[in-house]
Amino acid sequence: MYTSRHIIQALGVVLAAIMLVGCENKPTPLVPEPVVNGVVIGLTDTPGDFATYQVDVTSLTLTEADGSVVQAIPVRTRVDFAQYANATEFLAALTLFQGHYSGAVMTLDYTNADIRVENGSGSIVPVTAVLDSQGTPVTTLNATVVISGDGTLTVVRGKSVNLIVDFDLKASNSVDLNGGSPIVTVQPVVAADAIPGEPKPFRLRGALDVVDLQRPGFQVDLRPFSRPLTGEEKRFGTMAVDTAADTLFDIDGLIYQGGSGLTQLATLNVLVPVIVFGGIDPVTQRLVAAQVLAGSSVPGDGTAAVIGTVVQRQGNVMTLRGATLTDSGGTVTFYALATVQLANSTVVRRQFDAASHTIGDISVGQRVTVLGTVTNPDPAGLAMDAGNGAVRLDYTTLSGTAVSLPTPFSLELHGIDGHDPSNFDFSGTGVDPAHDADAHNYIVDPNENRVGSIPLGAPVQVRGFVMPFGIAGSGTVADFSASQIIDLAQVPGWLVVNWQFASGTAITSVSSSGLTLDMTGTGHFHSLSRGGIIIDLTKTAAPNLIPAVNGLGLFQLHRGATDMAFTTFDRFITRLKVQLKNGRRVRSISARGLYADDTSTLTVDLIDVNLE
């Protein structure tokens, strides 16, 4: 059985905002059964350079073996991909005929996109143009979703499967600050797996449908992202959630656990807002709740809520970067910065923790959800008073490289929840300036996580909580308490390279042992991305793409309207040799797999080569 402790250590959690309106009916006790022949679609992404990346997802389709096309989402849905870098959000649950599905395509509409990046001075500025790799302005873009394995999704009668679609922002976008008028070039890299390669929390948002005290569990009508839907709405499907004896419930601001929490949930009106955090049971493929928020505990349910990362704290005033405000009516607005007034009366809680905390636990670098009163809605700087409100300490994600091991375990930070660490003011985090946090030597308490096998200089991702404000140096030297430490060398990375002009020398060696690439003449894309950490391949040895021991995967060649797919590396190489011998030139290559930094070698399970 899953426990909250297991799920916390395996995943880590990031909170988000949603507004849903309830009605007057009570939920009817009913055993929530699994979806038969069901596919649950989740959406996630890998961190990029973006404070916000809002586009419209107009379509997500799967193609059946007979060529029939199935639409996975019912309506156009606006998504801020930058908010889902640290979580897998359930998008839809649908019932399909048993069989094999392939050819997944996600359609993105950039017409009314709101994309903003941090510039060199730390300001957040809007992108002035979005271009494709040929320099053409992007309006609607069809992104091929590569399904891992043999490129197909198999639906078996009577069972539910998960398909997690991952839009890698870092690998898919190149940012040119262009003297203060940023331009983004996009070449989408989208993959789908049963489980993401990088462990992430699962999050379900929607409206309470039915509760079963005997199972125990409940059912939720999916309402993904920040759709301000009212009334009964089941177009995105329904998901069942299992609970356990240690599942925490935060209902209307009060904390419950296990059966008492589920009993309290059953007293609520149908269609009240619910957010669930947890993990997928590998046997049943059902979501097991570690924590449930319901009613007024859900950000935006009658109370304004702002979510962001603390970049500065002076006394009882903290400044948040990359803030999103959900007002009491459910409207979500992005702000570059927000200031929050704290008081001793502010209620402070921490994710997956029933204990009470104080405002002293809120420090620089911590991601927070704040419930309070907006005192200044100025777009140039939102202000909120949380004196009579609440602050939730959310799971925070660090990315960096290991600079000392094992004790103390410290990082050269590359990002804090995707933000540039140089834009954080760590003043006051220690007992004196000499003990303030240092982004070049950021000290992490690993707790029970093993770090001895991580080599110095290795890319690392850490999830957990920032240590309380002003205590570093008083019995502890740590700046951060880890709940999960991920060696990114063990996480698949995306290599994306395009050549400014289609190249006949892009591949210098091709054999059944692998491919060697020449970076001469590359365009906007020439990097490998893992967990938001980028390697510039023009500054390494020539990258090698080699097959796994069994030589299996999905390897594709594209030339004009012709697409060729192979499930063995040898067959792929045989056809690629023919194409190159016939004078075909390489326009771009994307590949996924485990990367060895010391040899610049990527052991691939996916390759996509575009030829001219």
C-alpha positions as CSV (number, residue, x, y, z in Angstrom):
1,M,0.0,0.0,0.0
2,Y,1.2,3.5,-0.7
3,T,1.7,5.8,2.2
4,S,2.0,9.6,2.3
5,R,5.6,9.2,3.2
6,H,6.3,7.0,0.2
7,I,4.6,9.3,-2.2
8,I,6.3,12.4,-0.8
9,Q,9.7,10.7,-1.2
10,A,8.9,9.4,-4.6
11,L,7.4,12.5,-6.1
12,G,7.3,15.9,-4.3
13,V,4.4,18.2,-4.9
14,V,3.7,21.6,-6.4
15,L,0.5,23.4,-5.7
16,A,-1.6,25.2,-8.4
17,A,-4.7,27.3,-8.6
18,I,-8.3,26.6,-9.9
19,M,-11.8,28.0,-9.4
20,L,-14.8,25.7,-9.4
21,V,-18.3,26.5,-8.3
22,G,-20.4,24.0,-6.2
23,C,-24.1,23.4,-6.0
24,E,-26.4,22.2,-3.2
25,N,-26.6,18.5,-3.7
26,K,-24.7,16.1,-1.5
27,P,-22.5,13.4,-3.1
28,T,-24.1,10.0,-3.3
29,P,-22.1,7.1,-1.9
30,L,-21.0,5.0,-4.8
31,V,-18.0,2.7,-5.4
32,P,-15.8,4.5,-8.0
33,E,-15.0,1.8,-10.6
34,P,-12.1,1.9,-13.0
35,V,-12.7,3.1,-16.5
36,V,-13.2,0.2,-18.8
37,N,-10.9,0.3,-21.8
38,G,-9.9,3.7,-20.5
39,V,-7.1,6.0,-21.3
40,V,-6.2,8.7,-18.8
41,I,-4.3,11.6,-20.5
42,G,-1.8,13.5,-18.4
43,L,0.2,16.6,-19.5
44,T,3.5,17.7,-18.2
45,D,6.6,19.6,-19.4
46,T,10.3,20.1,-18.6
47,P,11.4,23.6,-17.3
48,G,12.4,26.2,-19.7
49,D,13.5,29.8,-19.6
50,F,9.9,31.0,-19.2
51,A,8.0,32.8,-16.5
52,T,4.8,32.0,-18.3
53,Y,4.2,30.0,-21.5
54,Q,0.4,30.3,-22.2
55,V,-0.9,28.8,-25.4
56,D,-4.1,27.2,-26.5
57,V,-4.2,23.4,-26.9
58,T,-6.8,23.0,-29.5
59,S,-6.5,19.3,-30.2
60,L,-4.8,16.1,-29.0
61,T,-5.5,13.2,-31.3
62,L,-4.7,9.5,-31.4
63,T,-4.8,7.4,-34.6
64,E,-6.2,3.9,-34.5
65,A,-4.7,1.0,-36.5
66,D,-7.5,1.3,-39.1
67,G,-6.7,5.0,-39.6
68,S,-9.6,6.4,-37.5
69,V,-8.7,9.5,-35.5
70,V,-9.8,9.9,-31.9
71,Q,-10.0,13.3,-30.2
72,A,-8.6,13.1,-26.6
73,I,-9.7,16.6,-25.4
74,P,-13.3,17.9,-25.9
75,V,-12.6,21.6,-26.2
76,R,-9.9,24.2,-26.7
77,T,-8.0,24.5,-23.5
78,R,-5.6,27.3,-22.5
79,V,-2.5,25.9,-20.8
80,D,0.4,27.7,-19.1
81,F,3.1,25.0,-19.6
82,A,5.5,26.9,-17.4
83,Q,3.3,26.1,-14.4
84,Y,3.5,22.3,-15.0
85,A,7.2,21.8,-15.1
86,N,7.1,20.1,-11.7
87,A,3.9,18.1,-11.9
88,T,1.9,15.8,-14.1
89,E,-1.6,17.2,-14.5
90,F,-4.5,14.9,-15.5
91,L,-6.1,16.4,-18.6
92,A,-8.8,13.9,-19.7
93,A,-10.2,10.4,-19.1
94,L,-11.8,8.7,-22.1
95,T,-13.0,5.3,-23.2
96,L,-11.4,3.7,-26.3
97,F,-12.0,0.5,-28.2
98,Q,-9.3,-2.1,-27.5
99,G,-6.5,-2.1,-29.9
100,H,-3.4,-0.2,-30.9
101,Y,-3.2,3.5,-31.2
102,S,-0.3,5.6,-32.7
103,G,0.2,8.8,-34.6
104,A,-0.5,11.1,-31.7
105,V,-0.6,14.8,-32.6
106,M,-1.0,17.9,-30.3
107,T,-2.1,21.1,-31.9
108,L,-1.0,24.3,-30.3
109,D,-2.4,27.7,-31.2
110,Y,0.0,30.6,-30.6
111,T,-2.3,33.3,-32.0
112,N,-3.0,34.8,-28.5
113,A,-0.1,33.3,-26.7
114,D,1.3,35.0,-23.6
115,I,5.0,34.0,-23.3
116,R,7.4,35.9,-21.0
117,V,11.0,35.3,-20.2
118,E,13.5,36.6,-17.6
119,N,16.1,38.9,-19.3
120,G,19.7,39.4,-18.3
121,S,18.8,42.0,-15.6
122,G,16.2,39.8,-14.0
123,S,13.1,41.6,-15.3
124,I,10.3,39.5,-16.8
125,V,9.5,40.7,-20.3
126,P,7.0,39.5,-23.0
127,V,8.2,37.7,-26.1
128,T,7.7,39.9,-29.2
129,A,7.7,37.1,-31.8
130,V,7.4,33.3,-32.0
131,L,9.1,31.7,-35.1
132,D,9.6,28.2,-36.4
133,S,13.0,26.9,-37.2
134,Q,12.8,28.4,-40.7
135,G,12.2,31.9,-39.3
136,T,8.5,31.9,-40.2
137,P,6.0,33.4,-37.6
138,V,4.1,30.7,-35.9
139,T,0.3,30.7,-35.6
140,T,-1.0,27.1,-35.4
141,L,1.6,24.3,-34.9
142,N,1.0,20.6,-35.1
143,A,3.4,18.8,-32.8
144,T,3.9,15.1,-33.4
145,V,3.8,13.2,-30.1
146,V,6.3,10.4,-30.1
147,I,5.0,7.5,-28.0
148,S,7.8,5.6,-26.3
149,G,8.5,2.0,-27.0
150,D,7.3,0.9,-30.4
151,G,5.4,4.1,-31.0
152,T,2.0,2.7,-30.1
153,L,-0.4,2.8,-27.2
154,T,-2.1,-0.6,-26.5
155,V,-5.6,-0.5,-25.0
156,V,-6.7,-3.8,-23.4
157,R,-10.3,-4.7,-22.6
158,G,-11.3,-4.0,-19.0
159,K,-8.1,-2.1,-18.1
160,S,-7.1,1.6,-17.7
161,V,-3.8,2.9,-19.0
162,N,-2.1,6.2,-18.5
163,L,-0.5,8.3,-21.3
164,I,1.7,11.1,-20.0
165,V,2.4,13.7,-22.7
166,D,5.6,15.7,-22.1
167,F,6.2,19.0,-23.9
168,D,9.9,19.8,-23.2
169,L,10.0,23.6,-23.0
170,K,13.8,23.7,-22.7
171,A,14.5,21.5,-25.6
172,S,11.7,22.8,-27.8
173,N,12.4,26.5,-27.5
174,S,15.4,28.8,-28.2
175,V,15.3,32.3,-26.7
176,D,17.0,35.3,-28.2
177,L,16.8,38.3,-25.9
178,N,17.3,40.5,-29.0
179,G,18.3,43.6,-27.0
180,G,15.3,43.5,-24.8
181,S,12.7,42.4,-27.4
182,P,12.8,38.6,-26.9
183,I,12.2,36.3,-29.9
184,V,11.4,32.6,-29.4
185,T,12.1,29.9,-32.0
186,V,10.1,26.8,-31.4
187,Q,10.8,23.3,-32.7
188,P,8.5,21.1,-30.6
189,V,9.8,18.0,-28.9
190,V,6.9,16.1,-27.4
191,A,7.0,12.5,-26.1
192,A,4.5,10.3,-24.4
193,D,5.1,7.6,-21.8
194,A,3.0,5.4,-19.5
195,I,5.1,7.0,-16.6
196,P,7.3,10.1,-17.1
197,G,11.0,9.4,-17.3
198,E,11.6,12.0,-14.5
199,P,9.7,11.2,-11.3
200,K,7.0,13.9,-10.7
201,P,3.9,14.4,-8.6
202,F,0.6,13.5,-10.1
203,R,-2.1,16.1,-9.6
204,L,-5.9,15.9,-10.3
205,R,-8.2,18.9,-10.2
206,G,-11.9,18.9,-10.6
207,A,-15.3,18.8,-9.0
208,L,-16.3,16.3,-6.3
209,D,-18.7,13.8,-7.8
210,V,-19.3,10.8,-5.5
211,V,-17.7,9.5,-2.2
212,D,-17.5,5.9,-1.1
213,L,-16.7,5.4,2.6
214,Q,-16.3,1.6,2.2
215,R,-13.7,1.4,-0.6
216,P,-12.5,4.0,0.6
217,G,-12.2,6.7,-2.0
218,F,-14.1,9.2,-4.2
219,Q,-14.7,10.2,-7.7
220,V,-13.8,13.5,-9.4
221,D,-15.1,15.2,-12.6
222,L,-12.0,16.4,-14.3
223,R,-11.7,20.1,-14.9
224,P,-8.1,20.6,-15.9
225,F,-5.9,23.6,-15.5
226,S,-7.7,26.9,-14.8
227,R,-11.0,26.5,-16.6
228,P,-13.6,28.5,-14.7
229,L,-16.4,26.0,-15.3
230,T,-19.7,26.1,-13.4
231,G,-22.4,23.5,-13.0
232,E,-22.1,19.9,-13.9
233,E,-19.4,19.4,-16.4
234,K,-18.2,15.9,-17.5
235,R,-16.7,16.6,-20.9
236,F,-13.1,15.9,-19.7
237,G,-14.2,12.6,-18.0
238,T,-14.2,11.3,-14.5
239,M,-11.4,9.7,-12.4
240,A,-11.5,7.5,-9.4
241,V,-9.3,8.2,-6.4
242,D,-8.3,5.8,-3.6
243,T,-7.5,7.0,-0.1
244,A,-5.5,5.4,2.7
245,A,-5.3,5.6,6.5
246,D,-2.6,8.3,6.3
247,T,-4.1,10.4,3.5
248,L,-4.2,14.1,4.6
249,F,-7.3,16.2,4.0
250,D,-7.4,20.0,4.1
251,I,-11.1,20.8,4.0
252,D,-12.3,24.4,4.4
253,G,-9.1,25.2,6.2
254,L,-9.2,22.3,8.7
255,I,-6.9,19.3,8.7
256,Y,-8.2,15.7,8.9
257,Q,-6.6,12.3,8.3
258,G,-7.7,9.0,6.8
259,G,-11.3,7.9,7.5
260,S,-12.3,11.1,9.3
261,G,-11.2,13.2,6.4
262,L,-13.2,11.1,3.9
263,T,-16.2,11.2,6.2
264,Q,-15.9,15.0,6.2
265,L,-15.5,15.1,2.4
266,A,-18.8,13.2,2.1
267,T,-20.6,16.0,3.9
268,L,-19.7,18.5,1.2
269,N,-21.9,19.6,-1.6
270,V,-21.5,17.9,-5.0
271,L,-19.3,19.8,-7.4
272,V,-17.2,21.6,-4.8
273,P,-13.6,22.1,-6.0
274,V,-11.1,19.4,-5.2
275,I,-7.4,19.1,-5.8
276,V,-5.7,15.7,-5.2
277,F,-1.9,15.0,-5.0
278,G,-0.6,11.5,-5.0
279,G,0.9,8.6,-6.9
280,I,-0.2,5.9,-9.4
281,D,-0.6,2.4,-8.0
282,P,1.5,0.3,-10.4
283,V,-1.0,-2.6,-10.2
284,T,-4.4,-0.9,-10.4
285,Q,-3.2,2.1,-12.3
286,R,-5.4,4.2,-10.0
287,L,-4.5,7.5,-8.3
288,V,-3.8,7.0,-4.6
289,A,-4.2,10.3,-2.7
290,A,-1.5,11.5,-0.4
291,Q,-3.3,14.8,0.2
292,V,-6.7,16.2,-0.7
293,L,-7.7,19.9,-0.8
294,A,-11.4,20.7,-0.8
295,G,-13.8,23.6,-0.5
296,S,-12.3,26.9,0.5
297,S,-8.8,25.3,0.9
298,V,-8.6,25.2,-2.9
299,P,-7.0,28.4,-4.1
300,G,-9.5,30.8,-5.6
301,D,-12.6,29.2,-4.1
302,G,-14.1,32.5,-2.9
303,T,-10.7,33.8,-1.7
304,A,-7.9,35.4,-3.7
305,A,-4.8,33.3,-3.9
306,V,-1.3,34.0,-5.3
307,I,1.3,31.4,-6.1
308,G,5.0,32.2,-6.6
309,T,8.5,31.8,-5.4
310,V,9.9,34.0,-2.6
311,V,12.9,36.0,-4.0
312,Q,13.3,38.4,-1.1
313,R,12.2,38.8,2.5
314,Q,12.5,42.0,4.5
315,G,10.9,41.6,8.0
316,N,7.3,40.5,7.4
317,V,7.2,41.5,3.8
318,M,8.1,38.9,1.1
319,T,8.4,39.4,-2.6
320,L,7.3,36.6,-5.0
321,R,8.6,36.1,-8.6
322,G,6.6,34.6,-11.4
323,A,3.3,35.1,-9.4
324,T,-0.1,33.9,-10.6
325,L,-3.2,35.4,-9.0
326,T,-6.5,33.5,-8.9
327,D,-9.0,36.0,-7.8
328,S,-12.2,35.2,-5.8
329,G,-14.1,34.9,-9.0
330,G,-11.7,32.3,-10.5
331,T,-9.9,34.5,-13.0
332,V,-6.2,33.7,-13.3
333,T,-3.7,36.6,-14.0
334,F,0.1,36.5,-14.3
335,Y,2.3,39.0,-12.5
336,A,6.0,39.3,-12.7
337,L,6.3,40.2,-9.0
338,A,4.0,40.3,-6.0
339,T,4.5,41.6,-2.5
340,V,2.8,39.9,0.5
341,Q,2.4,41.3,4.0
342,L,2.7,38.7,6.7
343,A,1.7,38.8,10.3
344,N,2.0,36.6,13.4
345,S,-1.7,35.8,12.8
346,T,-1.0,34.3,9.3
347,V,-1.8,30.6,9.3
348,V,1.2,28.7,7.9
349,R,1.1,25.0,6.8
350,R,3.4,22.8,4.8
351,Q,2.6,20.4,2.1
352,F,2.0,16.8,3.4
353,D,2.3,18.0,7.0
354,A,-0.5,18.2,9.5
355,A,1.5,20.3,11.9
356,S,1.2,24.1,12.2
357,H,4.1,26.3,11.2
358,T,4.9,29.9,11.6
359,I,5.9,32.8,9.3
360,G,9.5,32.1,10.4
361,D,9.4,29.0,8.3
362,I,9.0,31.1,5.1
363,S,12.3,31.9,3.5
364,V,13.9,33.0,0.2
365,G,13.6,30.4,-2.5
366,Q,10.5,28.8,-1.1
367,R,7.5,28.3,-3.4
368,V,4.3,29.3,-1.7
369,T,0.5,29.5,-2.1
370,V,-0.9,32.6,-0.3
371,L,-4.6,33.1,0.6
372,G,-5.4,36.6,1.5
373,T,-6.8,40.0,0.4
374,V,-5.5,41.9,-2.6
375,T,-4.6,45.4,-1.5
376,N,-3.2,46.6,-4.9
377,P,-4.0,44.9,-8.2
378,D,-1.5,47.1,-10.1
379,P,-0.1,45.0,-13.0
380,A,3.3,46.4,-12.3
381,G,3.4,44.9,-8.8
382,L,0.6,43.0,-7.2
383,A,0.2,43.5,-3.4
384,M,-1.6,41.1,-1.0
385,D,-2.2,41.2,2.8
386,A,-2.1,37.7,4.4
387,G,-2.4,38.9,8.0
388,N,-5.8,37.2,8.2
389,G,-5.0,34.6,5.6
390,A,-2.8,31.6,5.1
391,V,0.4,30.5,3.5
392,R,1.1,27.0,2.3
393,L,4.7,26.0,1.8
394,D,4.7,24.0,-1.5
395,Y,7.3,21.6,-2.7
396,T,10.2,23.6,-4.3
397,T,12.4,22.3,-7.1
398,L,16.2,23.0,-7.4
399,S,18.3,22.2,-10.4
400,G,22.1,22.4,-10.3
401,T,25.4,20.5,-10.4
402,A,27.0,18.8,-7.4
403,V,30.0,20.7,-6.0
404,S,30.6,18.8,-2.8
405,L,29.6,15.3,-1.6
406,P,28.5,13.6,0.5
407,T,28.5,15.8,3.7
408,P,27.8,18.6,3.2
409,F,25.9,18.0,0.0
410,S,26.0,21.2,-2.0
411,L,25.0,22.5,-5.4
412,E,26.0,25.1,-7.9
413,L,22.4,26.2,-8.5
414,H,21.1,26.6,-12.1
415,G,17.5,27.2,-11.2
416,I,15.0,27.6,-8.4
417,D,11.6,26.5,-9.7
418,G,13.0,27.5,-13.1
419,H,14.1,31.0,-12.0
420,D,17.7,32.3,-12.3
421,P,19.3,32.1,-8.8
422,S,21.2,35.3,-9.5
423,N,17.9,37.2,-9.2
424,F,17.3,36.0,-5.6
425,D,18.2,38.1,-2.6
426,F,19.4,35.7,0.1
427,S,20.0,38.4,2.7
428,G,18.8,37.3,6.1
429,T,18.6,33.6,5.3
430,G,21.5,33.0,7.8
431,V,22.1,34.1,11.4
432,D,24.6,36.6,9.9
433,P,25.7,37.6,6.4
434,A,28.5,35.0,6.5
435,H,25.9,32.2,6.7
436,D,23.4,33.6,4.1
437,A,22.6,31.1,1.3
438,D,25.1,31.1,-1.6
439,A,23.8,30.0,-5.0
440,H,27.3,28.8,-5.9
441,N,27.5,26.6,-2.8
442,Y,23.9,25.9,-1.8
443,I,23.9,23.4,1.0
444,V,21.2,20.7,1.0
445,D,20.4,18.4,3.9
446,P,19.8,15.1,2.0
447,N,17.9,13.5,4.9
448,E,17.3,9.9,4.0
449,N,18.2,10.3,0.4
450,R,21.4,8.6,-0.8
451,V,23.9,10.9,-2.6
452,G,27.1,8.9,-2.3
453,S,26.7,7.5,-5.9
454,I,26.3,11.0,-7.5
455,P,29.7,12.1,-8.9
456,L,31.0,15.7,-8.5
457,G,29.8,17.9,-11.4
458,A,26.8,15.7,-12.1
459,P,23.4,17.4,-12.9
460,V,21.0,17.0,-10.0
461,Q,17.4,17.9,-9.2
462,V,16.2,18.3,-5.7
463,R,12.6,18.7,-4.4
464,G,11.8,19.7,-0.8
465,F,11.6,22.8,1.4
466,V,13.8,25.7,2.1
467,M,15.0,25.9,5.7
468,P,13.4,28.5,8.0
469,F,14.4,32.1,7.5
470,G,17.5,33.3,9.5
471,I,18.6,30.0,11.0
472,A,21.5,28.8,8.8
473,G,24.6,28.9,11.1
474,S,22.6,28.2,14.3
475,G,23.1,24.5,14.7
476,T,22.5,23.8,11.0
477,V,24.4,24.8,7.9
478,A,21.8,23.6,5.5
479,D,19.9,26.0,3.3
480,F,17.4,23.3,2.0
481,S,15.8,20.1,3.3
482,A,15.5,17.5,0.6
483,S,12.5,15.1,0.2
484,Q,13.7,13.8,-3.1
485,I,17.1,13.9,-4.9
486,I,17.3,12.9,-8.6
487,D,20.5,12.1,-10.4
488,L,19.7,13.5,-13.8
489,A,22.3,11.3,-15.4
490,Q,19.8,8.6,-14.8
491,V,16.9,10.5,-16.4
492,P,16.4,10.5,-20.2
493,G,17.5,13.8,-21.9
494,W,16.4,15.3,-25.2
495,L,19.0,16.1,-27.8
496,V,17.7,18.6,-30.4
497,V,19.9,19.9,-33.2
498,N,19.0,21.7,-36.4
499,W,21.3,23.0,-39.1
500,Q,21.0,26.5,-40.5
501,F,21.1,25.0,-44.0
502,A,20.4,21.4,-44.6
503,S,23.7,19.7,-44.3
504,G,25.3,16.8,-46.2
505,T,28.0,16.5,-43.5
506,A,25.8,16.6,-40.4
507,I,26.4,12.9,-39.7
508,T,30.1,12.1,-40.0
509,S,29.8,8.4,-39.1
510,V,26.9,6.0,-39.5
511,S,26.9,2.4,-38.6
512,S,25.1,-0.2,-36.5
513,S,27.2,1.0,-33.6
514,G,25.7,4.5,-33.8
515,L,25.8,8.0,-35.3
516,T,28.4,10.7,-34.8
517,L,27.2,14.3,-35.4
518,D,29.1,17.4,-36.7
519,M,27.9,20.6,-35.0
520,T,29.3,22.8,-37.8
521,G,26.7,25.1,-39.2
522,T,24.0,24.4,-36.6
523,G,21.1,26.8,-36.2
524,H,19.1,27.8,-33.1
525,F,19.1,24.3,-31.6
526,H,22.3,22.5,-30.6
527,S,21.8,21.3,-27.1
528,L,20.8,18.5,-24.8
529,S,18.2,19.1,-22.0
530,R,17.8,17.1,-18.8
531,G,15.5,18.4,-16.1
532,G,15.9,22.0,-17.3
533,I,19.7,21.8,-17.3
534,I,21.1,22.5,-20.8
535,I,24.4,21.2,-22.4
536,D,25.6,23.2,-25.4
537,L,26.7,20.5,-27.8
538,T,28.9,23.0,-29.7
539,K,31.1,23.1,-26.6
540,T,31.5,19.4,-26.1
541,A,33.1,16.5,-28.1
542,A,31.1,15.5,-31.1
543,P,28.0,13.8,-29.8
544,N,27.5,10.1,-30.4
545,L,24.1,8.5,-30.6
546,I,24.3,4.8,-29.9
547,P,21.6,2.1,-29.5
548,A,20.7,0.3,-26.4
549,V,22.0,-3.3,-25.9
550,N,18.9,-4.8,-27.4
551,G,18.8,-2.3,-30.3
552,L,15.1,-1.6,-29.8
553,G,13.2,1.7,-29.8
554,L,11.4,4.0,-32.2
555,F,13.6,5.4,-34.9
556,Q,12.0,7.7,-37.6
557,L,13.0,9.2,-40.9
558,H,11.1,12.1,-42.5
559,R,11.5,13.4,-46.0
560,G,8.8,15.7,-47.3
561,A,5.5,13.8,-47.0
562,T,7.3,10.5,-46.6
563,D,7.6,9.1,-43.1
564,M,9.5,5.9,-42.2
565,A,9.4,4.3,-38.8
566,F,11.5,1.4,-37.5
567,T,11.6,-0.4,-34.2
568,T,15.2,-1.7,-34.5
569,F,18.3,0.4,-34.8
570,D,19.9,-1.8,-37.5
571,R,16.9,-1.4,-39.9
572,F,16.9,2.3,-39.3
573,I,20.6,2.6,-40.0
574,T,20.2,0.5,-43.2
575,R,17.6,2.9,-44.6
576,L,19.4,6.0,-43.4
577,K,22.6,4.9,-45.2
578,V,20.6,4.6,-48.4
579,Q,19.1,8.1,-48.0
580,L,22.5,9.7,-47.3
581,K,24.2,7.8,-50.2
582,N,21.5,9.2,-52.5
583,G,22.5,12.7,-51.5
584,R,19.8,13.5,-49.0
585,R,20.9,16.2,-46.5
586,V,20.0,16.5,-42.9
587,R,17.9,19.4,-41.7
588,S,17.4,18.4,-38.0
589,I,17.8,15.5,-35.5
590,S,16.1,15.0,-32.2
591,A,16.8,12.0,-30.0
592,R,16.1,10.9,-26.4
593,G,18.0,8.7,-24.0
594,L,20.5,8.5,-21.2
595,Y,23.5,10.8,-21.7
596,A,27.1,10.2,-20.5
597,D,28.7,13.5,-20.0
598,D,32.3,12.2,-20.0
599,T,32.0,10.7,-23.5
600,S,29.2,12.9,-25.0
601,T,27.3,9.7,-25.8
602,L,23.5,9.4,-25.8
603,T,22.1,5.9,-25.6
604,V,18.9,6.3,-27.5
605,D,15.4,4.9,-27.4
606,L,14.0,7.5,-29.7
607,I,15.5,9.2,-32.9
608,D,13.8,11.5,-35.3
609,V,15.8,12.6,-38.4
610,N,14.4,15.1,-40.8
611,L,15.9,15.0,-44.3
612,E,15.7,17.4,-47.2
